[in-house]
């Protein structure tokens, strides 16, 4: 065993608890800190392939197998007793968190662009984030609540600057996605797994409601989803989009699952895709700090990003976006 494996896993679980689950899922925060200090569970995790060591996947697989939503002291004996079943579920499932709430922050980025817009999402799962134009939004600003979208399923997002709220929804004329293992929003098992990936906590019911609303939209108007590796297929799928639309290639918390070299390979493809296709292509990224070093190098000094994704357009950071779409902070990025 790699001598650094246990300290690395302990740090990863501690950070998941203190930086990501804190304030959003008190239970996952406590579970994570408990595992970070538990030598036996860390040893079991270290024996697994890296993909199966992820807190998100471990917790969802445990819940799928019936884990109690109770403090770590109660979870621990259950997890030890059901370890093989949890690992078996994790082995055939993925952390395909399809969070429609992120459409609230995607819409704010799309509002900066000339339409009409063609959307291509890499790492799309069931494609539930491909419909930013099918929701309405309530943006809570320092100057009061501003709404757009009329009578549609509503998402709520807190912004630090009313000026970023657009007057209208984006004009999306084409949408497609790429995923290694696409999910079908019409498949009850797939939807049940996506719901299991939603963290228990104060935001749970709101997120489940958004997930179900997006699944209903996707069932009525299924997106085009291509099965494949985003590194190999993005250019071919992009070429199928209408040339008279601004093509936006976007992703949220996806590149973190790639190796560093593959992240840079994808970033290079995204940066140069417009030249390759001889048309306007926008790269819209929402990834945690540490995933794209060239983007991180442009962050304002001292900016705290915990619990936020760094939103960048064409490799330039423009805002911090809440991991589940409930917050958008852009003031720190303005002159």
URWO-V208743 format. One record per helix or strand of 2 or more residues. SS is the DSSP state (~ for helix, > for strand). FROM is the first residue (numbers start at 1). LEN is the number of residues. Records with the same first field share a line. If there is no record, write none. Layout:
BEGIN
SS = FROM-LEN ; FROM-LEN
END
This chain:
BEGIN
~ = 5-17 ; 26-11 ; 39-8 ; 50-4 ; 55-10 ; 72-10 ; 83-10 ; 100-11 ; 132-3 ; 162-3 ; 188-9 ; 204-17 ; 230-9 ; 255-3 ; 260-18 ; 293-4 ; 331-3
> = 117-6 ; 136-6 ; 144-5 ; 154-6 ; 172-8 ; 224-4 ; 246-7 ; 281-7 ; 308-6 ; 316-7 ; 327-3
END
